[in-house]
Every structure is written in structure tokens, then in C-alpha cells.
Amino acid sequence: MILGSIRTRLALGFLVVALVAVGVVTLYVLPSLQDQLTNQKLRALAQAARTYSGPLRQAIGSNVDEKTVDDEVRAAADNANARVTLLGVSRGTEGLSTYVISDSTQEVDISDLSFDVAQETARTGRAGTGLESGDAGRVGEAARPLRYNRRVARVVVFSQPLNDVNETVSLIRHRILVAGGLAVIVALLAGLLFSGPLARRVRRLQRGARQVAAGDFSARFPINSRDEVGQLARTLDEMQGQLGQLDSARKRFIATASHELRTPIFSLSGFVELLLDEDLDEETRRAFLVQVRDQVARLRTLTVELLDLSRLEAGSLELRPEPTDVGVVARAVASEFLPALSTHGSHLELRLPAQALVAECDPERLAQVLRILIDNALVHTPPGTDVVVAASGGDGQVALAVRDSGPGIRRADVERIFEPFFTSDDVQGSGLGLAIAHELAERMAGRLTVESQPGQTTFSFELPA
């Protein structure tokens, strides 16, 4: 059994709880119980003294014989079921002192008890209780004053040994220790018994986590309860799914990025080799240079997009939000696409309100998102397809929409359209633009959505006003 394992710790926890419980009972409850029993004994003696000391007041005086006094003392002792001692009070030159006159045990010369409580009662004139140790052990005493001519002439002491209290406490202590020992054993066994299934569940999660850490994303974390371990299993299972998706995206990213970078690089290499041919005519050389220029532009665009995506994922892309008139940005971006629109045979319509629409965003990144959406509309639609850029505001939001009348996006592809490197089978491109636009929208506290059907596709970009 490993000391640091959960099973061992839980078993030790049960053991410690049992030991603490036994310790608290032994060190706190038992002394408190002994004090309570002792005080109860003293209260009973005080009550007996109040009840049965009355007849002894009649035995005070010089004309009362010794036998009558002894009879009264023994009668009080029998009634109270306690030892009764009658003491006289002396006020000599050495101060106040008490001496034994009569005792229910017929022992007058008492040497093992000093009856300090009697002296205190004689001095103050008030009843009192106390404890002292004698030959038979601890004794509880209750004293009451007996007055004659308004002075304390006698003191009667009712006393009982406290051996029964000690025996009761000792018996209870023995029972508690025995029961505590059994409880400790049961707690240890229960800890081992109940912690076993928990430890096995944790070990299963541990094995699954090691598989995931080793790159095996087929591992599963069984969720068979709603407790904390079940919640941990659910979290780990969700983590495993996310890691699997990230690993798949990483592999797809590497494969697609390698392919997208390799194609223009190989193309450039081939054109450079051809351009080295001195026998090329000027028209062919110019055509090759145009192809080189296009491949360089493609490579530059791909490199910038990869850099932007990596900076976004790393959180290092700095945004500078400020109040921005989205209409001004939309007009500026639309003017950049005049050559592309002419080549594509398309028309871009701006539907902007007359008043300014101000949003809190980074104007450069807003322009970047619009460029991506307009470029996406031109790249993924047939020549001659018109594009509409509209803006509207209300309810604390500013909305920009880029709409085209192309064939639309397949329903199965809509949910994945913002994933990096995702492209439809019949289109060209790196698949990074929309992923970057979506990430930029979220970084600006906005939302980028898409609605598509045959004949119309609309990308909506909402920003806080």
C-alpha cells in the first residue's frame, strides 16, 4: 500500500477521525462527566444537609446529654444515607477552630479528615460544599451552620466518599477505549473498503490521461457517476475531444500549409528555370514574368495570412479600438476592389445610411475583415456576380453585411466555414481568410455569422456601438 495513494490517504483520514473522536471523548468528555457527577453528588449532600440537619439544632445546649446528640446524628445519617459529623466551634486565643463532637460512625477522634469546609462555614455562617482526600479516597462534604443565641455554635457535615463516581468514570473510560479501539479498526477497514473503488476509478482516469499525453486520442474516460470524480472524468473526456480536434487541426494545418506553400514555390522555381533560357521570345518571357508575379503575390498573401493566424492564436496581435465610422471604412475598402471587380465583371453596391454609424473597434482590423469578406465573395462566385455591402445600426449594435448572389454554400460546409484551411471541394484558396475574420471579430467583441442558400450568401458582422 503506497503511502501517497488516495486509498491510503482516505484510510488514514478515517483512522485519524476515529482517533480524534476517541481522544476528544477521553480528554474532554470524561473529565467533564466526572466534574458533573461530583457536582451532582455535592448538590445531593447539600440538599440532605438542609433536610435532615433540623433536629440537630435541638441538640445544642449544656443540658443535652451526649447519647441524645449521638442518636440524633445517627438518625440524620440513616435518613440521608451519608456520614454525618457534628463539630463544635471554638473561638479561643488562637482563633476560630472546629472539633468533633459526634460522628455517625461513632468515631470521634478523626485524623484523616480536616473538615476545612466546616471551618469555612463556621467563619462565614453560610452553608458550603467541598472536597478533600481521606484514607478511603476523595470525599464530598456539605456543611451547614447550627446557631445558638444567634451565633454559630455547631457545624454539621454530611459527607460521602466519591468512589462510586470514580468507578463510574473508570468504567465509562474503559468502555470508551474498547469501543474506540474497535471504531479505529472499523474506520481503517472502512477506509480501505470504500476508498478502493474510488482509487480504481482514479487509476482508470490516470491511465486514460497517460494515453492522451502519449498522443493516443482514442482513450475514453467513462462517466459513471455525478460526483466529483465523475465531473473530472467528464472534463477529461471533453479535454480529450478538444485535444483530438486540435491535433487533427494541427496535422491538417501542417499538411495544408506545406501544400499551399510548396505549390507557389515549385511554380516559381519552374518559371525561374524557364526564364534562364536565352532562346525565349519576349512575349513568352513576359507571360512567364506575369505568372511569377502572380505566384509571388499568392505566396505573399499566404504568408501574411499564416502570420496573422499564428499571432491571433498566440494572443500577440495587438488591437487599438477607437470610435470608428464604419461607413468611411466600407467606402475606402470598396474602392480598393475596383480593379478586381472590373476583372471579375461584377458590381459592388454600397448601402450605407446617410448618418454616421460609429462602432468601437480597431479601424485597420475592421477594414481587414471587410477585405476578406469581399474577396471571398469574388473568389467563390462566378464572374458577373454582384456584391452588396450594407450597414445598419440599432440596440447598441452596428451591423455590416456582405451579400453575394452566387450559388451559395453547401449546408454541410456552413458549420465549418470558419475553420482554418477549410475550403469547399470546388473552390480555390488557402482557407485562412474567413478563419482570420472570425477570430478578429471575436477579438473586437463582435460576432461574424453566415447565412447561405442557393442564389444568396450573407456574411453579417456585428460590433458594439
N, C-alpha and C positions, 0 to 999 in steps of 0.2 A: 504494500500500500504506500504510494508515493505521498510524502508529507505535503507537497504543494498542490495536490489534486483537489478538485472540487469535492469529490466524495469524502476525502479525508477531512477537509476543512468543515464540511457540513456536519460530519460525525463528531468532530472536535467541538463544533459550535453547540450541538445538542448536549455534549458532555459538559461543556463549560456552563451552559444554562442550568443543568441539573445540579452541578456542584455549587454554583452561586445560590440557587434556591435553598439547598441544604445548609449552606453557610449562613445565609440570612436568617433562616429559622433557628439555627443553633446559636448564633451570636447575638441576634436581636430579639427574636420572638420569645425564646426560652427565658432569658433574663427578665424580660418584660412580664412574662407569665408568672415567674417566681415573685416578682415585686407585687403583682396584683393579688396573688394568693396570700402573700404575707400581709398586705394591707387589709384584705378581707378578714383574715384571722384577727388582726388588731381591732377592726371595727366590731367584730363579734364579741371580743373580750370587753371593749368599751361599753357595748350595749348590755352585756351581762353585769358589768360593774354598776351601771345605772339602775338595773332592775333589782339586783339582789343585795346591794350594799345598805339598803334602808334599815333592816333590822339591826345591823351592826351599830347604828347610831345610838340605839338604846343601851348598848353595852359599854357606854362611855361613862365613867364616874368611879369614885372611890368605893361606892357601896355595892358594886357589881363584882361577884366572885369570879375567879379565874375559870371555873368549869363552865359557867354560863357563857363567858366570852368564847371559850373553845367550841362549845356546842353551836353557837351562832356562826362561827367561822366555818365549821364543817358543814353545817346546813347550807350556807351560801355556796360552798364548794360543790356540794351534791347537786344543788339546783342548777348551778352554772356549768357543771361538768368541767370544772377548771380548778386549778390550785389557787387557794385564797390565803393571803398573808396579811395580817393586821400589824401595823407598825405604829409605834408611838413616836411623838415628836418632842425632841429635847431642844431647849433654847438656853444652853449654858454659856459659859465664858468663851468657849471655843467656837461658838456659832451654832447654827441650826444643824441638827443631825437627826437621823431616824434609827430606831432599834426595833427588833422583832418582839411583839407581844404574844402573838399566837399564829399558828400555821396549820392549815388543814391536813398536812402530813404529820402533824404532831412533832415536827422538828423545829425547835426554837433557835437553836444555835446554827444558823445558816451561814456557811462560809463561802459557797461557790457563787452566790448572787449578792450584788451590792445594792440592788433596787435604786438605781440612780433616778428612775422616773418617779419614785416615791419622794425622794428628796426635792425634786423639782416641783412636784405637786404641793409639798409642804411649804415650800418657799413662796410659790405664786398663788396658792389657794385655788388653782384650776386643775381640772381633770386632764390627764395626759396619757399617751401611749409611748412605748419604747421597746427596744430590743437589747438583749445582752446575751452573752455566752456563759453557759454553766457547764457543769460536769456532764449533763445529758445533751449538750449541744446548744443551739440557739433557742432562746426563749422569748416569746412575745408577752408583753406586760401592759396592763391597763390600770392606772391608779386613779382613785377618787378621794378627795378630802372629806374627813368627818369632823364637823365643827362642834365645839363645846364652849358655851359662853362667847360666841362669835369669833372664836379663834380655832385654827386648825389644830385639833388635839390628837387626832389619829389619821392615818392614811391606810386605806385598804387597797391591796394589789391583787388583781386577778391575772393569773399567768398560765400559759400553756406552752409546752415545747413545740417547736416548729419542725419536728422530724417528719411529720406526715406531709408537710409542704415540700421538704427536700426530697422525700421519697417519691412524691407525685411528679415533681420536676425531673428527677433522675429517671423515672420510668418513661416519661414522655420523651426525654432526650434519647434514651436507648431505642425507643420505638422509632423516633425520627431518624436516628442514624442508620438503623436497619432498613427502614423504608427508603431513606436517602441512598443507601448503597445499592438497593435494588433498582431505584429510579435511575441512578447513574448507569448501571449495566443496561437497563432497558433503553435509556436515551442513546447510549453508544450503539446498541444493536439497531434501534430505530433509525438513527442517523445513517448507519451503513446501509440499512434496508431501503429507506426512502431516497437516499442520495444516489443509489446505484442506477436506477432508470434515468435520473437527471444527468448523471455523469456519462451514461451511454449516449444519450441524445446530444450532449455537448461534443462528445468524441466524433459522432457522425458529422456534425457541423464542421468540426475541425478537419476531418478527412476531406469533406467537400471543399472547404476553403483552400486546403493544400492543392487539390486538383486544379482549382481555378487559378491559384497562384502559379502553378506549373504550366498554365496555358490550356488546360483541358476544360473548355466551357460547356461540356456536356454534363457536368456534375449537376446534381439536383439536391436541394435542401428540403426534405419532407416537412410539411407544415401540418402537424397532427395535434396541435393544442392552441389555445388562445392566451397562454401565459407568456411571461417574458421570453422564455426560450422559443416559443412558437413565433413571437413577434420578431425575435432575432433571426429565426430561420426564414421568415417572410422577407425581412430586409436583405438578408444574404442572397436569397433567391432573386430578388429584384436587382441587387447589385450584379449577380452573375449574368442576368439577362442584359443589363446595360453594358457590362464589360464585353459580353459576347458581341453586342451590336457595335461597340467601339472598336473591337478587334476586327470585326468584319469591315467596318468603315475604314479602319487604318489600312487593311490589306487592299481594299478597293481603291483607297486614296493613292497608295504606292503604285498599284498596277496602272491606274488611270493616269496619274501624274507622269509615270515613266513613259506610258504610251503617248500621251499628249506632248511631252517634251521631246521624245525621240523622233516623232514624225517630222516636225519642222527642222530639227537638227539634221536628220538624214537628208531631208529635202534640200536644205541649204548646202550640205556637203556635196550632193549630186550636182546642183546648179553651179557651185564653185568649180567643180571639176570640168563641167562643160564650158564654163566661161574661160577656162585656161586654154581652150582650143583656139589657136590663132586663125583657123580657117573659117570661123563663124562669120556670117554676114551681119551687118549692123542691125537689121530688123530682128533677127533671131536673138542677137545679143541683148537688144533692148527688151524683148519679150522675157528672156531669162532674168534680166535685172528686175523687171516688174514682179516676176514670181519670187525672187529673192526678197524684194521689199515687202511683199505680202506675207511671206513666211516669217520675216523678222518682226513685222507688226503683230502677227499671231503669237510668236514666241514672247514678245514684249508684253502683250495683253495677258497671256497665260501666267507669266512670271509675276506680274503685278497682282493678279488675282490670287495666286498661291501665297504671295507675301501678305496680302490683306487678310486672307482667310487664316493664315497662321498667327498673325498679330491679333485677330479677333479671338481666336481660340485661346491664345495665351493671355488675353486681357491687357495687352500692352498698347492697344490702339487708343490714343487719346482723343476724346471728343471735346469740342468747345461750343456748348449750347448757348444760344442767344436768341432774342426775338427776331424772327425771320419772316419776311413776306414771301409766302410760297408761290404767289403769282409771279413775282420777279424772277425767282429761281426757275420756275417752269418755262417762262419765256426764253430765258438765257439758254437752258438746256435744249429746248426745241430748236433754237436757231443753229445749234451745233450739228443737228441731224439733217440740215437742208441738202448737203451733197448726197448723203446716204438715201434720203427719201427720193431724190431725183433719180438715183441709180436704180432704186427698187420700184420706181414708178408709182409711189404711194403718196398720199396726202396726210399730213398731221394737222388735226384740228384742235385748237385750244379753246376750252370752255371755262373761262375764268370770270368770277364776279367783278363788278366794277370797283367795289371797295376792297381795301387791302385785307388779306387773310393772314394773320400773324400766328405763327407757331413757335414754341420754344424748342429749338433743335440746332444742330450743327449745320450751317448752310452748305458747306462743302460736301458733307456726307449725304444730305438731302439731295443735292444735285447728283451724287454718285448713284443713289438708289433710283432716281428718275432715269438716268442714262441706262442703267441695267434694264429697267422695265421697258423703255422704248426700244433699246437694241434687241431685247428678247422678242418684242412684238414684230420687229422687222425680220429677224433671223428665222423665226419659226412660223412665218406666214408666207403664202405665195406672193409673187410680185403683183403690185397693184392693190394690195390690201391696205385700206385706210386705217389710221390710228387716231384715237381721240384721247386727249389729256384734259381731265376735268378736275376742278377743285371746288370744295364746298365747306361750310363751317356751321357749327351749332353744338349746344350742350357741352361747351368746353373742349370741343374736338375740332381739328381741321383734317379734312379727308382729301387725298389726292387719288385719282383713279386713272389708270392707263388701260384703254379698251381697244381691242382689235376685232375685226370681223373675219378672222381666219377660221380654220377648220376646228379649232378647239383642242383641248387636252383630254386624252382618254381618262375615263373615270378612275381606272386603276392607278393612273400615274399622278392624279391630283394630290393624293396624300403624301407622296414622296417628292413632290416637285421642288421643295426647298432643301432637299438633302444634297450635300456636296457630291459632285461628279455624277449626279443622276441626270441622264438625258433620255429622251424617248428614242426609240429604235430608228425612227425615220428622220432625225434631225442631226445637225452638226453643232459642235460646241464642246466646251470643257465641262459644262455642268456646274460651274462655280459661281456664276453671276447671281442667280436667284438665292443661293445659299448665303452669299455675302450680303445681299439686300435684306434678306430676312433677319440676319444677325444684326446688321446696322439698325434696322427698325426697332428691334428689341432693346438695343443699347441706348436708343434715344427715347425710351419709354413709349414707343409706338407699337403698332401692330400691322403686319403685312399679311393679307389674305388673298385667296384666288377663288373665283367662280368661273366655271367654264361649261360651255355646251356647244354643240355644233353650230358654227356661224358666229360665235362671240365668246371672247375670253376677257375677263376683267380682273386686274390686279388692283386691290384697294390698299392704300397706305394711310393709316390714321395716326395723328400726332396730337399731343396735348396742346391746347391753345395757350 
